[in-house]
Amino acid sequence: MNNFFSFSGIVTSLLVVNTVWGHLTNVTPVPPARTVKKAIAPAELKMPTGFSATIVAEEIGSARHIAISKTGDIYVKLAKLKDGKGIYRLRDTNKDGLVDERVGFGDYPGTGIFIRNGYLYTSSNSSIYRYQLNNNQEVINPDQPEKLVSGLREKDRDKSKSIAVDNQGNVYVNIASDNDACREAGTGKGQMPCTLLDSAAGIWKFKANVPDQTYANGMRYATGLKNVVGLDWNSKTNSLFVMQHGRGKFDDFYPQYYTPKQSAELPAETMYEVHQGDDAGWPYVYYDQFQKKKILAPEYGGDGKKMGTAKTISPLVAFPAHMGPNGLLFYTGTAFPERYRNGAFIAFHAQSQELHKGYLIGFVPFKNGKPSGPWEIFADNFAGTDLVKPTGPVQHRPCGLAQGPDGSLYVTDDLNGTLFKISYQASSRKITASSKK
């Protein structure tokens, strides 16, 4: 049974801080952010009993992925520069639960950000950087990052470089395909072999502590993944998990095999556990969540029924098509009930025509390193509008996920730049403006 939690507007004071910090210098106050209006923030989020949510920051820009230090500093990567900066450190200095300090650094946009072993790792759409953190988990030299990798493949679409870092000194980066099905231009015929697989549609592995690497220095760790925006290193299994965005239309060149409805509802978005040398099958096969099997793509001789090759790995979980899984986080905290321990939260950035649902946080329970039950909707209604008969535009698109030091769950929104914090108490209550004072 779900509870409904109301959000009221939150006014926060902002600070712009120039370059050198640890000890803040050149602090310039700016006017406070405007109050969130009902037309912009969702009136209510739907979550399981006991969970509540607050908006801790607003208008932070096109917030993509997020990392939180042990001391509670929040680092957000932006897809577009805001006031010339692509990364913002957010801090709650007076411990009232709201962000009241913002420090920008990094002159490049992007998606990826990750904290591991005393470093903040970030990415642009073509490079990977790292910043050393001090004992207070603050970036020591924000204006001079160490460039680890340059020259990553960047095209006009699906160019974000999501990253994860393991415990053995390696960084993993998504290199997406910019061709939906590896078709020959202007036709429905697939390239055979697909030439993109040499440089895209997979996960590449680099050293996390070696500067000035190039694309050629990387290892193609896994292939056959059209586009992975959400990925996370699972320390319990010591392995990489990824969320694949599925391909697009089938019926444009293959109406004899696929109706428009089937084309809109296929293929599944998929979760994989990937190891070195794995092949998830793109573009030759896709996963059909209705038939529950891998299907040969029509560009390569399929008819919607022929099974794909057994040599490709199978997904651990299949989700409805076109929901856009942009964030993945394995929950290791103790603040949430036991059933959430070591499970996977997923931020879905778009919507499913099959479910008429989207813009939500999903959850997959795990036990002994494997999914232990079906996926479920954990937090719904970020859209703030009926997706069947919309009453207005979509208000928020969940994108990035992070776990706070207190075990809470943070969610970024790359549409309006809102930052949500989801917490748990055994007895739930409604959040109102007066209750937050």
Secondary structure, DSSP 8 states (H G I E B T S, - for coil): -EEEEE-------EEEE-S-TTTT-SEEEE-------TTTS-SEEEEETTEEEEEEE----SEEEEEE-TT--EEEEEEEEETTEEEEEEE-TT-SSS--EEEEE-S---S-EEEETTEEEEE-SS-EEEEEB-TTS-BS-TTS-EEEEE-----SSS----EEE-TTSEEEEEE--SSSS-B-TTSS-B-SS-GGGGTSSEEEEEETT-SSEEGGGSEEEEE--S-EEEEEEETTTTEEEEEE-----STTT-TTT--HHHHHH-S-EEEEEE-TTEE--TTTEEEETTTTEEEE-GGGT--SSSB--TTS---SEEE-TT--EEEEEE---SSS-GGGTT-EEEEEEEEETTTTEEEEEEEE-EETTEE-S--EEEEB-TT-S-SSS-SS-----EEEEEE-TTS-EEEEETTT--EEEEEE-SS-----TGGG-
